[in-house]
Amino acid sequence: MKKRQLILEDGTVFNGYAFGSERASQGEVVFTTGMTGYQETLSDPSFYGQIVTFTYPLIGNYGINRDDFESISPAIRGMVCRELAKEPSNFRSDLSLHDYLVSQDIPGIEGIDTRKLTRIIRSKGAVKAMLTAADEEANIDEIAAILQATPLIANHVKEVSPKAAYPSPGRGKRVVLIDFGMKHGILRELNKRDCDVLVVPYNTSAEQILAWHPDGIMLSNGPGDPADVTEGIETIRNLIGKVPIFGICLGHQLFALASGAKSFKLPFGHRGANHPVKDLRTGRTELTSQNHGYAIDEKSLEGTDLEVTHVALNDGTIEGLRHKKYPIFTVQYHPEASPGPEDSNHLFDEFIELMEIEAKEGKQHA
Ligand SMILES: NC(=O)CC[C@H](N)C(=O)O
């Protein structure tokens, strides 16, 4: 097997073995605690620019299948795991994770101490890292210096958002889905409820969106720092109060920023499939799928029209918001699951109900 190194910006080196593409790669290294769901994770555009470490020790055992992609091409910069399963065993498996990553030119490293790496990320926060080319002799000091000097990429959204609008027809509620780097699971959930969806790029204006006479607007997840997505924030600001809105993850953050709140970078993010979130209105706790590095600052809600509806039980940060006057609600976690538990899938039904109430009662709030 060919050797490969993962080098962190502080010069820490992990020696392991190469899988996937043989090229070198660089990005922010993050960890996810999901025990399954690597196919959804590596194709979730919110991971754009990141090297993803899987804390679960065996990855790849059920291969890659045709059904579980969350986008057409993977956005991750690299994959890190303790042990890669070489021979997948599953009736749905079309090819191995290794073969898939070769086909997509994405490098991976296995055979390293992922617990140690996770502890470093937990204590240092966002860490830039490089995966070396297979069997390359790397100059560690030089690479650490390059990493320190390279800023994290800004405005990832424009890289993963579609260039033009496209329809996903249905006979039900007409929803404009702003795609900031959408997981297909969101579109699937709307399709399941027979919504007539128009998927639009991140920089579509509110005026253009309203010209389609939507019953509701869906704000998708997406990569990077929400504060970079100024066009999306402006669009949302101009949509507030005009039509029901449901936002997920980056969509939640952008809605909050558009309403005057502020975001901040979490020390090491929430990524995994078992994050407990409490709904403050019902007192119920749901297990949720999460993948975010930023969150909304609770203090910054003062003076806004926003109310906290959900909190993360692990660290008390905001996981859901709603507008006090208008039919708008957003969550920081992923009700579309993919991967992860489906406890909060009902939020899509609540969105449909909200659009129905709005259609019946007219714009009472306006
Ligand atoms: N999944 C998402 O939409 C992530 C939102 C944002 N990029 C964050 O890291 O916080």
The ligand as an SDF file (V2000), in Angstrom:
LIG
                    3D

 10  9  0  0  0  0  0  0  0  0999 V2000
  -24.9630   22.4550    6.5240 N   0  0  0  0  0  0  0  0  0  0  0  0
  -24.9510   23.7740    6.4340 C   0  0  0  0  0  0  0  0  0  0  0  0
  -25.7930   24.4000    5.7930 O   0  0  0  0  0  0  0  0  0  0  0  0
  -23.7820   24.4730    7.0860 C   0  0  0  0  0  0  0  0  0  0  0  0
  -23.9430   25.9560    7.2360 C   0  0  0  0  0  0  0  0  0  0  0  0
  -22.6160   26.6780    7.3660 C   0  0  0  0  0  0  0  0  0  0  0  0
  -21.8030   26.4700    6.2170 N   0  0  0  0  0  0  0  0  0  0  0  0
  -21.9080   26.2340    8.6340 C   0  0  0  0  0  0  0  0  0  0  0  0
  -20.9130   25.5540    8.5630 O   0  0  0  0  0  0  0  0  0  0  0  0
  -22.3280   26.5580    9.7020 O   0  0  0  0  0  0  0  0  0  0  0  0
  1  2  1  0
  2  3  2  0
  2  4  1  0
  4  5  1  0
  5  6  1  0
  6  7  1  0
  6  8  1  0
  8  9  2  0
  8 10  1  0
M  END
$$$$
